[in-house]
């Protein structure tokens, strides 16, 4: 389930030819960290993969793609809004 923008789309480790719609109908997106399929928590935007999630191949984490910095900018804006929302509810 998609909860926010995917940090994966701005990562150099993403295997670009496996991208599918975010319902995961069909082949699950893959990357160097998760060659068997990226966990939905990461690809769906609810987990920031600049931190370890668990199960990463060789401890690989998000690696910014300098040609897709706008993706990280969008993800950062989403995190700021999410934190503000969480603080407003607490």
C-alpha distance (Angstrom), angle and dihedral (degrees) to the residues before:
residue distance angle dihedral
X1 . . .
X2 3.78 . .
X3 3.80 112.3 .
X4 3.80 98.7 163.0
X5 3.78 143.2 -15.7
X6 3.78 114.8 -46.2
X7 3.79 115.9 -112.5
X8 3.81 86.1 -159.4
X9 3.79 92.1 75.1
X10 3.81 89.0 67.5
X11 3.80 95.8 46.6
X12 3.80 126.2 106.2
X13 3.82 89.8 -147.4
X14 3.83 94.6 63.4
X15 3.80 114.7 111.6
X16 3.80 96.0 -131.5
X17 3.81 97.9 -160.3
X18 3.83 92.2 63.1
X19 3.80 97.1 61.9
X20 3.78 112.8 130.7
X21 3.78 134.8 163.1
X22 3.78 114.1 -65.8
X23 3.79 95.3 -108.2
X24 3.81 86.9 78.8
X25 3.78 91.0 -129.5
X26 3.74 101.6 154.7
X27 3.78 124.4 2.0
X28 3.79 116.3 7.6
X29 3.84 115.7 -126.6
X30 3.80 113.5 -97.9
X31 3.77 137.8 -160.1
X32 3.79 141.0 172.7
X33 3.82 90.2 -88.5
X34 3.82 93.4 48.3
X35 3.81 108.6 26.1
X36 3.82 91.2 167.7
X37 3.80 93.6 51.7
X38 3.79 137.7 -51.0
X39 3.82 113.0 -100.6
X40 3.78 111.9 -105.9
X41 3.82 90.1 -125.2
X42 3.80 89.2 64.8
X43 3.81 100.9 35.6
X44 3.79 91.3 41.2
X45 3.80 91.4 58.4
X46 3.80 100.7 -114.2
X47 3.84 95.6 107.8
X48 3.82 126.1 53.5
X49 3.80 105.0 -136.3
X50 3.79 93.5 -159.8
X51 3.80 80.0 88.2
X52 3.83 123.9 56.6
X53 3.79 114.7 -89.3
X54 3.78 97.1 179.0
X55 3.77 132.7 -101.0
X56 3.80 96.1 49.1
X57 3.80 114.7 154.1
X58 3.81 108.5 -108.9
X59 3.83 90.1 -12.4
X60 3.81 92.2 -70.5
X61 3.80 115.4 170.2
X62 3.80 135.9 179.4
X63 3.82 111.4 -45.8
X64 3.82 112.6 -166.1
X65 3.79 117.4 -122.3
X66 3.83 104.8 -140.8
X67 3.81 89.7 -151.2
X68 3.81 91.3 57.5
X69 3.82 101.5 43.1
X70 3.81 89.4 132.9
X71 3.82 88.0 71.4
X72 3.80 91.9 58.4
X73 3.82 90.0 45.2
X74 3.80 89.7 54.2
X75 3.80 91.7 45.7
X76 3.82 91.3 50.3
X77 3.82 90.5 50.8
X78 3.81 89.3 51.1
X79 3.85 91.2 50.6
X80 3.82 90.6 50.5
X81 3.80 91.2 52.4
X82 3.79 92.2 45.1
X83 3.81 92.2 51.3
X84 3.81 91.2 48.6
X85 3.79 90.2 50.0
X86 3.81 91.9 48.4
X87 3.81 91.3 49.9
X88 3.80 90.7 49.7
X89 3.80 90.8 54.8
X90 3.79 95.7 46.6
